[in-house]
Each structure stands twice: as C-alpha cells, then as structure tokens.
Amino acid sequence: MRVLIEVIHIVVGLIAAVVIASLAAWSYRRATHDIWLVAYVAMVAVVAMGIGPLRRAYAEDRAKLRGTEEAARDD
C-alpha cells in the first residue's frame, strides 16, 4: 500500500509539472522550447527524488508481508 502511495505522489508531481509547463508555454510562446526544457528537467528531478521514498516504502511493505507470513506459520 505504501508503494502505491509513493507512486501516486510521483505521478501527481509529473502531472503538475506538465500542467504548469503547458500553461506557461501557452502564455509565452517565444520561450516554449525553454519552458519545456526546464519542465523535463523538473520531471526528472521529481522522479529522482521519488526513488528513495519508493524504495523505503517497498522495503516496509515487504517486511510487513513477511511478518504476516511468519505469524500465519506460527498458527
């Protein structure tokens, strides 16, 4: 479940970057190329910053599942 939440955070960040970039490019057409370049860099940064929390969430979910399996074996 934690992994899903972290993936949703990354997706929301990417969607926000696209919306902001598209509105900025629409409003200032001369700099469309530069605006999208900065947006792509921001999207890479969003994904890069999301990798650490995603790995921790995966480890926590996996540990929780292993704990549940061990409790079921003890019964």
Jmol script that loads the backbone (N, CA, C; Angstrom):
load data "model"
ATOM      1  N   MET A   1       0.820  -1.196   0.000  1.00  0.00           N
ATOM      2  CA  MET A   1       0.000   0.000   0.000  1.00  0.00           C
ATOM      3  C   MET A   1       0.867   1.264   0.000  1.00  0.00           C
ATOM      4  N   ARG A   2       1.976   1.192   0.762  1.00  0.00           N
ATOM      5  CA  ARG A   2       2.857   2.366   0.803  1.00  0.00           C
ATOM      6  C   ARG A   2       3.469   2.647  -0.565  1.00  0.00           C
ATOM      7  N   VAL A   3       3.774   1.580  -1.282  1.00  0.00           N
ATOM      8  CA  VAL A   3       4.363   1.739  -2.611  1.00  0.00           C
ATOM      9  C   VAL A   3       3.380   2.460  -3.531  1.00  0.00           C
ATOM     10  N   LEU A   4       2.133   2.084  -3.466  1.00  0.00           N
ATOM     11  CA  LEU A   4       1.111   2.732  -4.288  1.00  0.00           C
ATOM     12  C   LEU A   4       1.014   4.219  -3.970  1.00  0.00           C
ATOM     13  N   ILE A   5       1.072   4.560  -2.713  1.00  0.00           N
ATOM     14  CA  ILE A   5       1.002   5.965  -2.311  1.00  0.00           C
ATOM     15  C   ILE A   5       2.195   6.742  -2.861  1.00  0.00           C
ATOM     16  N   GLU A   6       3.384   6.161  -2.784  1.00  0.00           N
ATOM     17  CA  GLU A   6       4.569   6.838  -3.310  1.00  0.00           C
ATOM     18  C   GLU A   6       4.506   6.994  -4.829  1.00  0.00           C
ATOM     19  N   VAL A   7       4.007   5.982  -5.515  1.00  0.00           N
ATOM     20  CA  VAL A   7       3.860   6.080  -6.970  1.00  0.00           C
ATOM     21  C   VAL A   7       2.853   7.174  -7.316  1.00  0.00           C
ATOM     22  N   ILE A   8       1.777   7.263  -6.553  1.00  0.00           N
ATOM     23  CA  ILE A   8       0.785   8.321  -6.784  1.00  0.00           C
ATOM     24  C   ILE A   8       1.415   9.697  -6.574  1.00  0.00           C
ATOM     25  N   HIS A   9       2.269   9.834  -5.564  1.00  0.00           N
ATOM     26  CA  HIS A   9       2.949  11.115  -5.340  1.00  0.00           C
ATOM     27  C   HIS A   9       3.809  11.491  -6.541  1.00  0.00           C
ATOM     28  N   ILE A  10       4.522  10.531  -7.093  1.00  0.00           N
ATOM     29  CA  ILE A  10       5.367  10.806  -8.254  1.00  0.00           C
ATOM     30  C   ILE A  10       4.508  11.198  -9.455  1.00  0.00           C
ATOM     31  N   VAL A  11       3.435  10.466  -9.673  1.00  0.00           N
ATOM     32  CA  VAL A  11       2.556  10.752 -10.814  1.00  0.00           C
ATOM     33  C   VAL A  11       1.928  12.139 -10.680  1.00  0.00           C
ATOM     34  N   VAL A  12       1.503  12.488  -9.484  1.00  0.00           N
ATOM     35  CA  VAL A  12       0.910  13.821  -9.266  1.00  0.00           C
ATOM     36  C   VAL A  12       1.952  14.908  -9.528  1.00  0.00           C
ATOM     37  N   GLY A  13       3.188  14.680  -9.110  1.00  0.00           N
ATOM     38  CA  GLY A  13       4.247  15.649  -9.387  1.00  0.00           C
ATOM     39  C   GLY A  13       4.506  15.821 -10.871  1.00  0.00           C
ATOM     40  N   LEU A  14       4.478  14.708 -11.610  1.00  0.00           N
ATOM     41  CA  LEU A  14       4.670  14.783 -13.057  1.00  0.00           C
ATOM     42  C   LEU A  14       3.506  15.500 -13.738  1.00  0.00           C
ATOM     43  N   ILE A  15       2.298  15.205 -13.304  1.00  0.00           N
ATOM     44  CA  ILE A  15       1.130  15.877 -13.878  1.00  0.00           C
ATOM     45  C   ILE A  15       1.180  17.373 -13.596  1.00  0.00           C
ATOM     46  N   ALA A  16       1.567  17.740 -12.374  1.00  0.00           N
ATOM     47  CA  ALA A  16       1.672  19.160 -12.034  1.00  0.00           C
ATOM     48  C   ALA A  16       2.711  19.859 -12.906  1.00  0.00           C
ATOM     49  N   ALA A  17       3.835  19.199 -13.149  1.00  0.00           N
ATOM     50  CA  ALA A  17       4.873  19.799 -13.998  1.00  0.00           C
ATOM     51  C   ALA A  17       4.369  19.992 -15.425  1.00  0.00           C
ATOM     52  N   VAL A  18       3.634  19.020 -15.933  1.00  0.00           N
ATOM     53  CA  VAL A  18       3.104  19.138 -17.295  1.00  0.00           C
ATOM     54  C   VAL A  18       2.079  20.264 -17.389  1.00  0.00           C
ATOM     55  N   VAL A  19       1.203  20.354 -16.405  1.00  0.00           N
ATOM     56  CA  VAL A  19       0.178  21.407 -16.427  1.00  0.00           C
ATOM     57  C   VAL A  19       0.820  22.784 -16.345  1.00  0.00           C
ATOM     58  N   ILE A  20       1.753  22.942 -15.440  1.00  0.00           N
ATOM     59  CA  ILE A  20       2.409  24.240 -15.292  1.00  0.00           C
ATOM     60  C   ILE A  20       3.180  24.606 -16.560  1.00  0.00           C
ATOM     61  N   ALA A  21       3.901  23.632 -17.118  1.00  0.00           N
ATOM     62  CA  ALA A  21       4.680  23.908 -18.329  1.00  0.00           C
ATOM     63  C   ALA A  21       3.778  24.229 -19.516  1.00  0.00           C
ATOM     64  N   SER A  22       2.690  23.497 -19.643  1.00  0.00           N
ATOM     65  CA  SER A  22       1.814  23.764 -20.786  1.00  0.00           C
ATOM     66  C   SER A  22       1.154  25.138 -20.668  1.00  0.00           C
ATOM     67  N   LEU A  23       0.768  25.518 -19.475  1.00  0.00           N
ATOM     68  CA  LEU A  23       0.189  26.848 -19.292  1.00  0.00           C
ATOM     69  C   LEU A  23       1.227  27.944 -19.523  1.00  0.00           C
ATOM     70  N   ALA A  24       2.444  27.708 -19.045  1.00  0.00           N
ATOM     71  CA  ALA A  24       3.496  28.707 -19.251  1.00  0.00           C
ATOM     72  C   ALA A  24       3.862  28.816 -20.723  1.00  0.00           C
ATOM     73  N   ALA A  25       3.945  27.679 -21.420  1.00  0.00           N
ATOM     74  CA  ALA A  25       4.275  27.696 -22.841  1.00  0.00           C
ATOM     75  C   ALA A  25       3.155  28.353 -23.647  1.00  0.00           C
ATOM     76  N   TRP A  26       1.928  28.139 -23.240  1.00  0.00           N
ATOM     77  CA  TRP A  26       0.800  28.762 -23.922  1.00  0.00           C
ATOM     78  C   TRP A  26       0.816  30.278 -23.744  1.00  0.00           C
ATOM     79  N   SER A  27       1.182  30.710 -22.541  1.00  0.00           N
ATOM     80  CA  SER A  27       1.121  32.144 -22.258  1.00  0.00           C
ATOM     81  C   SER A  27       2.318  32.915 -22.822  1.00  0.00           C
ATOM     82  N   TYR A  28       3.430  32.248 -23.030  1.00  0.00           N
ATOM     83  CA  TYR A  28       4.620  32.927 -23.558  1.00  0.00           C
ATOM     84  C   TYR A  28       5.238  32.055 -24.643  1.00  0.00           C
ATOM     85  N   ARG A  29       4.723  32.173 -25.841  1.00  0.00           N
ATOM     86  CA  ARG A  29       5.075  31.292 -26.952  1.00  0.00           C
ATOM     87  C   ARG A  29       6.529  31.411 -27.406  1.00  0.00           C
ATOM     88  N   ARG A  30       7.135  32.561 -27.193  1.00  0.00           N
ATOM     89  CA  ARG A  30       8.530  32.737 -27.616  1.00  0.00           C
ATOM     90  C   ARG A  30       9.476  31.789 -26.896  1.00  0.00           C
ATOM     91  N   ALA A  31       9.160  31.452 -25.681  1.00  0.00           N
ATOM     92  CA  ALA A  31      10.064  30.632 -24.870  1.00  0.00           C
ATOM     93  C   ALA A  31       9.546  29.207 -24.694  1.00  0.00           C
ATOM     94  N   THR A  32       8.723  28.750 -25.600  1.00  0.00           N
ATOM     95  CA  THR A  32       8.126  27.421 -25.462  1.00  0.00           C
ATOM     96  C   THR A  32       9.192  26.345 -25.323  1.00  0.00           C
ATOM     97  N   HIS A  33      10.218  26.393 -26.153  1.00  0.00           N
ATOM     98  CA  HIS A  33      11.274  25.382 -26.094  1.00  0.00           C
ATOM     99  C   HIS A  33      11.976  25.393 -24.732  1.00  0.00           C
ATOM    100  N   ASP A  34      12.311  26.583 -24.261  1.00  0.00           N
ATOM    101  CA  ASP A  34      12.999  26.694 -22.977  1.00  0.00           C
ATOM    102  C   ASP A  34      12.106  26.255 -21.816  1.00  0.00           C
ATOM    103  N   ILE A  35      10.842  26.606 -21.892  1.00  0.00           N
ATOM    104  CA  ILE A  35       9.903  26.219 -20.829  1.00  0.00           C
ATOM    105  C   ILE A  35       9.800  24.704 -20.744  1.00  0.00           C
ATOM    106  N   TRP A  36       9.675  24.044 -21.881  1.00  0.00           N
ATOM    107  CA  TRP A  36       9.572  22.581 -21.867  1.00  0.00           C
ATOM    108  C   TRP A  36      10.884  21.928 -21.449  1.00  0.00           C
ATOM    109  N   LEU A  37      12.004  22.533 -21.795  1.00  0.00           N
ATOM    110  CA  LEU A  37      13.292  22.004 -21.348  1.00  0.00           C
ATOM    111  C   LEU A  37      13.379  22.014 -19.821  1.00  0.00           C
ATOM    112  N   VAL A  38      12.998  23.124 -19.235  1.00  0.00           N
ATOM    113  CA  VAL A  38      13.005  23.226 -17.776  1.00  0.00           C
ATOM    114  C   VAL A  38      11.989  22.253 -17.169  1.00  0.00           C
ATOM    115  N   ALA A  39      10.853  22.102 -17.813  1.00  0.00           N
ATOM    116  CA  ALA A  39       9.835  21.170 -17.316  1.00  0.00           C
ATOM    117  C   ALA A  39      10.348  19.739 -17.340  1.00  0.00           C
ATOM    118  N   TYR A  40      11.051  19.355 -18.421  1.00  0.00           N
ATOM    119  CA  TYR A  40      11.595  17.991 -18.481  1.00  0.00           C
ATOM    120  C   TYR A  40      12.639  17.759 -17.400  1.00  0.00           C
ATOM    121  N   VAL A  41      13.459  18.758 -17.150  1.00  0.00           N
ATOM    122  CA  VAL A  41      14.446  18.644 -16.070  1.00  0.00           C
ATOM    123  C   VAL A  41      13.736  18.523 -14.722  1.00  0.00           C
ATOM    124  N   ALA A  42      12.681  19.290 -14.536  1.00  0.00           N
ATOM    125  CA  ALA A  42      11.914  19.205 -13.288  1.00  0.00           C
ATOM    126  C   ALA A  42      11.261  17.833 -13.141  1.00  0.00           C
ATOM    127  N   MET A  43      10.784  17.253 -14.238  1.00  0.00           N
ATOM    128  CA  MET A  43      10.168  15.928 -14.180  1.00  0.00           C
ATOM    129  C   MET A  43      11.198  14.863 -13.814  1.00  0.00           C
ATOM    130  N   VAL A  44      12.387  14.992 -14.355  1.00  0.00           N
ATOM    131  CA  VAL A  44      13.458  14.056 -13.982  1.00  0.00           C
ATOM    132  C   VAL A  44      13.784  14.203 -12.501  1.00  0.00           C
ATOM    133  N   ALA A  45      13.806  15.430 -12.023  1.00  0.00           N
ATOM    134  CA  ALA A  45      14.081  15.659 -10.599  1.00  0.00           C
ATOM    135  C   ALA A  45      12.973  15.068  -9.717  1.00  0.00           C
ATOM    136  N   VAL A  46      11.727  15.194 -10.147  1.00  0.00           N
ATOM    137  CA  VAL A  46      10.614  14.624  -9.378  1.00  0.00           C
ATOM    138  C   VAL A  46      10.762  13.119  -9.274  1.00  0.00           C
ATOM    139  N   VAL A  47      11.094  12.477 -10.377  1.00  0.00           N
ATOM    140  CA  VAL A  47      11.267  11.022 -10.357  1.00  0.00           C
ATOM    141  C   VAL A  47      12.482  10.644  -9.510  1.00  0.00           C
ATOM    142  N   ALA A  48      13.577  11.374  -9.663  1.00  0.00           N
ATOM    143  CA  ALA A  48      14.786  11.072  -8.889  1.00  0.00           C
ATOM    144  C   ALA A  48      14.548  11.232  -7.391  1.00  0.00           C
ATOM    145  N   MET A  49      13.811  12.267  -7.013  1.00  0.00           N
ATOM    146  CA  MET A  49      13.526  12.466  -5.592  1.00  0.00           C
ATOM    147  C   MET A  49      12.526  11.454  -5.064  1.00  0.00           C
ATOM    148  N   GLY A  50      11.753  10.839  -5.943  1.00  0.00           N
ATOM    149  CA  GLY A  50      10.774   9.853  -5.502  1.00  0.00           C
ATOM    150  C   GLY A  50      11.327   8.450  -5.364  1.00  0.00           C
ATOM    151  N   ILE A  51      12.522   8.204  -5.890  1.00  0.00           N
ATOM    152  CA  ILE A  51      13.084   6.854  -5.847  1.00  0.00           C
ATOM    153  C   ILE A  51      13.395   6.423  -4.415  1.00  0.00           C
ATOM    154  N   GLY A  52      13.988   7.300  -3.626  1.00  0.00           N
ATOM    155  CA  GLY A  52      14.334   6.947  -2.239  1.00  0.00           C
ATOM    156  C   GLY A  52      13.104   6.581  -1.413  1.00  0.00           C
ATOM    157  N   PRO A  53      12.095   7.430  -1.362  1.00  0.00           N
ATOM    158  CA  PRO A  53      10.891   7.072  -0.620  1.00  0.00           C
ATOM    159  C   PRO A  53      10.202   5.819  -1.172  1.00  0.00           C
ATOM    160  N   LEU A  54      10.273   5.630  -2.479  1.00  0.00           N
ATOM    161  CA  LEU A  54       9.671   4.442  -3.087  1.00  0.00           C
ATOM    162  C   LEU A  54      10.400   3.179  -2.638  1.00  0.00           C
ATOM    163  N   ARG A  55      11.704   3.216  -2.585  1.00  0.00           N
ATOM    164  CA  ARG A  55      12.472   2.048  -2.119  1.00  0.00           C
ATOM    165  C   ARG A  55      12.195   1.749  -0.646  1.00  0.00           C
ATOM    166  N   ARG A  56      12.109   2.808   0.171  1.00  0.00           N
ATOM    167  CA  ARG A  56      11.802   2.597   1.601  1.00  0.00           C
ATOM    168  C   ARG A  56      10.400   2.023   1.781  1.00  0.00           C
ATOM    169  N   ALA A  57       9.456   2.523   1.009  1.00  0.00           N
ATOM    170  CA  ALA A  57       8.086   2.016   1.091  1.00  0.00           C
ATOM    171  C   ALA A  57       8.027   0.550   0.675  1.00  0.00           C
ATOM    172  N   TYR A  58       8.772   0.199  -0.367  1.00  0.00           N
ATOM    173  CA  TYR A  58       8.807  -1.191  -0.818  1.00  0.00           C
ATOM    174  C   TYR A  58       9.389  -2.091   0.264  1.00  0.00           C
ATOM    175  N   ALA A  59      10.468  -1.632   0.900  1.00  0.00           N
ATOM    176  CA  ALA A  59      11.078  -2.427   1.973  1.00  0.00           C
ATOM    177  C   ALA A  59      10.115  -2.591   3.153  1.00  0.00           C
ATOM    178  N   GLU A  60       9.402  -1.534   3.513  1.00  0.00           N
ATOM    179  CA  GLU A  60       8.450  -1.622   4.621  1.00  0.00           C
ATOM    180  C   GLU A  60       7.283  -2.554   4.289  1.00  0.00           C
ATOM    181  N   ASP A  61       6.777  -2.449   3.059  1.00  0.00           N
ATOM    182  CA  ASP A  61       5.681  -3.350   2.663  1.00  0.00           C
ATOM    183  C   ASP A  61       6.144  -4.798   2.629  1.00  0.00           C
ATOM    184  N   ARG A  62       7.337  -5.034   2.120  1.00  0.00           N
ATOM    185  CA  ARG A  62       7.862  -6.394   2.061  1.00  0.00           C
ATOM    186  C   ARG A  62       8.080  -6.955   3.464  1.00  0.00           C
ATOM    187  N   ALA A  63       8.596  -6.123   4.376  1.00  0.00           N
ATOM    188  CA  ALA A  63       8.793  -6.570   5.755  1.00  0.00           C
ATOM    189  C   ALA A  63       7.453  -6.875   6.425  1.00  0.00           C
ATOM    190  N   LYS A  64       6.473  -6.062   6.144  1.00  0.00           N
ATOM    191  CA  LYS A  64       5.144  -6.291   6.720  1.00  0.00           C
ATOM    192  C   LYS A  64       4.558  -7.599   6.201  1.00  0.00           C
ATOM    193  N   LEU A  65       4.707  -7.865   4.901  1.00  0.00           N
ATOM    194  CA  LEU A  65       4.202  -9.119   4.338  1.00  0.00           C
ATOM    195  C   LEU A  65       4.934 -10.323   4.918  1.00  0.00           C
ATOM    196  N   ARG A  66       6.236 -10.209   5.089  1.00  0.00           N
ATOM    197  CA  ARG A  66       6.991 -11.308   5.700  1.00  0.00           C
ATOM    198  C   ARG A  66       6.576 -11.529   7.134  1.00  0.00           C
ATOM    199  N   GLY A  67       6.294 -10.456   7.850  1.00  0.00           N
ATOM    200  CA  GLY A  67       5.823 -10.589   9.230  1.00  0.00           C
ATOM    201  C   GLY A  67       4.470 -11.257   9.293  1.00  0.00           C
ATOM    202  N   THR A  68       3.604 -10.968   8.353  1.00  0.00           N
ATOM    203  CA  THR A  68       2.288 -11.585   8.295  1.00  0.00           C
ATOM    204  C   THR A  68       2.419 -13.073   7.958  1.00  0.00           C
ATOM    205  N   GLU A  69       3.334 -13.408   7.039  1.00  0.00           N
ATOM    206  CA  GLU A  69       3.544 -14.797   6.688  1.00  0.00           C
ATOM    207  C   GLU A  69       4.085 -15.586   7.864  1.00  0.00           C
ATOM    208  N   GLU A  70       4.997 -14.982   8.631  1.00  0.00           N
ATOM    209  CA  GLU A  70       5.565 -15.662   9.793  1.00  0.00           C
ATOM    210  C   GLU A  70       4.498 -15.863  10.862  1.00  0.00           C
ATOM    211  N   ALA A  71       3.631 -14.889  11.041  1.00  0.00           N
ATOM    212  CA  ALA A  71       2.549 -15.037  12.032  1.00  0.00           C
ATOM    213  C   ALA A  71       1.584 -16.146  11.599  1.00  0.00           C
ATOM    214  N   ALA A  72       1.342 -16.275  10.305  1.00  0.00           N
ATOM    215  CA  ALA A  72       0.441 -17.316   9.822  1.00  0.00           C
ATOM    216  C   ALA A  72       1.068 -18.682   9.978  1.00  0.00           C
ATOM    217  N   ARG A  73       2.373 -18.804   9.849  1.00  0.00           N
ATOM    218  CA  ARG A  73       3.054 -20.085  10.021  1.00  0.00           C
ATOM    219  C   ARG A  73       3.036 -20.536  11.467  1.00  0.00           C
ATOM    220  N   ASP A  74       3.083 -19.581  12.402  1.00  0.00           N
ATOM    221  CA  ASP A  74       3.092 -19.928  13.820  1.00  0.00           C
ATOM    222  C   ASP A  74       1.775 -20.500  14.279  1.00  0.00           C
ATOM    223  N   ASP A  75       0.685 -20.209  13.569  1.00  0.00           N
ATOM    224  CA  ASP A  75      -0.632 -20.693  13.983  1.00  0.00           C
ATOM    225  C   ASP A  75      -0.814 -22.118  13.693  1.00  0.00           C
TER     226      ASP A  75
END
end "model"
wireframe off; spacefill off
backbone 0.3
color backbone group
